[in-house]
Amino acid sequence: MDGKKKSKILESNLWRELKQGDRTAFNSIIRSHYQLLFNYGCKISKDQSLVEDCIQELFIYLWEHRDTLADVNVVRAYLIKSLRRRVINQLSTKDQKLVDRVENFAAETKGNFFSFSHEKFLIDNENNKAVQEKLKAAISNLPDRQREAIYLKYYSGLSYEEIAQVMDMEKQSVANVLRRALLSLRTLFSLFVPMVFRYLNQTQA
């Protein structure tokens, strides 16, 4: 059994124990996912306090409603999707136009809503700063939906199925979005940094 399958089984067991009122399991879920949730939330909103509040509210909700929680196959995807919804709802009171952009990734606008501070998940051991900057600029010009899918796949390590759950899409649609994004990046970088795309090709499955 590979590491990912073991991790999913462990998460499922912790979730079941949380539903039974096991605070140790609940704390383990928090420790395992907090940083992932915080990093993702900060891609949606630069207001770190807002993100932290939404994460706290999410975990409070889980504990207070543990008796009625549904069974979850992939805990991290469930948590990311729940946080996404909470952050969007909070932003709706501040900037409706921003929320409209978040909820309409399918429009594939070229704004800077879903941004990246680092692209090490794509360039791995590439030390050329010029390459890093060019790749970062190329990713920032991708449509919102493509940027989010790339972040979830290559930074957060989610599978196609998990990304589909987070973004409310079909699994095949996720594959299509990622394929278009990688094709756009390859057009710019296939000759310049072939190592990047050897890495991408190995991690698309």
N, C-alpha and C positions, 0 to 999 in steps of 0.2 A: 504494500500500500504506500503510495507516494505521500509527500509532506502535505500537499494541498488537501487530499482526502482525509488525512488524519486531522488536519486543522478544522475542517468542516464538521467532522464527527465530534471533536472536542467542543466546538461552538454549539452544536446542537444539544449536546449533553448539558452544557452550562445553561443554555436557554431553558431546557426542561427543568433544571434544578431551580432556576430563577422563578419560573412559574409556580414551583412548589414552595417558594418563600425562602430559599437558601440565600442568605445575604453574602456568603463567601463567593458563591457563583456570580451573583450580581456585581460584586466588586471586581471580580476577575474580568467580566465583560467590559466594565468601565476601563480598567487598566489596559486591556488589550486593544480597545478601539478609540480611546479618547484622542490620541494624537492624529490618527487617520481622519477622524471626524473634524478635528480642529483645522487641519491642513485643507481639507476639502471645503469646509465652510468659509475659510478665508479666501478661497477662489471665487466665491459667490459675493461676499461682502468684505470690504477692507476694514470694517468695524469689528475689531477682535472682541470687544466687550459684548457686542450683540451676538457674535458666534458662540462665545463662551456661555452666555445666558441661554441660548437656544439648546446647546448641548446639555446644560444642567436641567432645563425644563424637560428635555426628552428623557433623561434618565430618571427624573422624579416621576414622570408619567409612567414609565415602565414599572417602577417599583410599586406605585400606588395602584396600578391596574394589572398587576402580575397575575391575578386570579383569572382574568378574562383575556389575556394575551393569546393570540392565535399561535399555532405551531409554525415555526419558521425554519425553512431549509438552509438558508444562507443568511446568517445573522448580520454580517457586515453590510451586505447589500440592503437589508431591511433598515439598518441604522442610518446608512447614508441617505437613503430615500426619505426617511422620516425627518432627518435633519434638513435636507434640501427643502422640504415642504415648510418646515418651521421658519427657516431663514427667509424664504420667499414671502411668507405671511407677515413676518415682521417688517420686511422692506416695503410691503404694500402700504403701510401707513406713512412712509417717508417719500417714496418715489414710485408712483404707479407706472410711469414709463419704463423704469428699470425692471419692474416686475413683469411687465408685458414682454420684455425681451427675454427674460429668463424662461417664462412659460411658453415661449414660441421659438425654441431652438430650431424647430423645423424650418423656420423662415431663413435660416443660415445667413444672417446679416454679418457684416464684417466689423462689428464694434469690438471693444476691448473688454467686454464684460467678464468673460472667463479667461483670466490671464495666468501667466506662469512666471515665477520668480527664478526658477532653475529648471534646466532641461537635462539633468544628469541621467534621468531615466532613459533618455533617448541616445545620449552620446557616450554613456558609459565611461570608457577610459580615454576618450578623446580629450587631449589637453590643449588643443589649438583654440585659443580664445576667439580668434576670428571666426572659426567654424561655429563655435558656441553662439556667438552673437548673431551670425547669419541664420542659424537654425532657430534661435529664439524669435527673431524677427519674422521668419517664415511661418512659424506656428502661430504667432500673434495675428497674422493676417488670414488664418483659416477661419471659416464660419464658426460661430459659437458652438454649434452642436458637434462639429468635428473636434474642436479643441477640448470640449468636455469629455468626449469619448476617448480621446488620446490620453487625457489625464487619468481617467479611471482605469484604462487598460495598462498603460506603461508606468504610471507613477503609483497608483493605488493597487495595481495588480489584480484587478477584477477580471473575471472571465466574461465572454460575450453574454452568457446567460444572466450574469449578475448585473452587467451594464444595462441590459435590456430591462431588468427589473427597476433599476434606479431611474432610468430615463423614460420609462413607460413606452418602450418600443419593442418590436419583434426582434428576436435574435438575429434573423437574417438582415433586418434593417440596420442593426448595429454593425454587422460585418460590412455592409455596403458603405456605411458612413466612414468606418475606419479605412476601408479600401480607398475611398476617394481622398481621404486626408493623406494617406501614405503615398498615393499616386502624385498628389500635388507636391509633397515634400521631395519625392524622388526626382520629379522634374527639375527641381532646383539643385538637388544635392547628389544625385547618383554618380556624377563624375567627380564631384568635389570631395566627398567623404564616403566612399564605398563601405567603410567599416560600419557606419551608422546603419546602413540598410541590410548588411549581413545580420546585424543584431535584430533589426525589426523583423526580418523574414523568419528568424528563429523563434520569435515571441508572438506571432500573430495567431497561432492556434488556440 
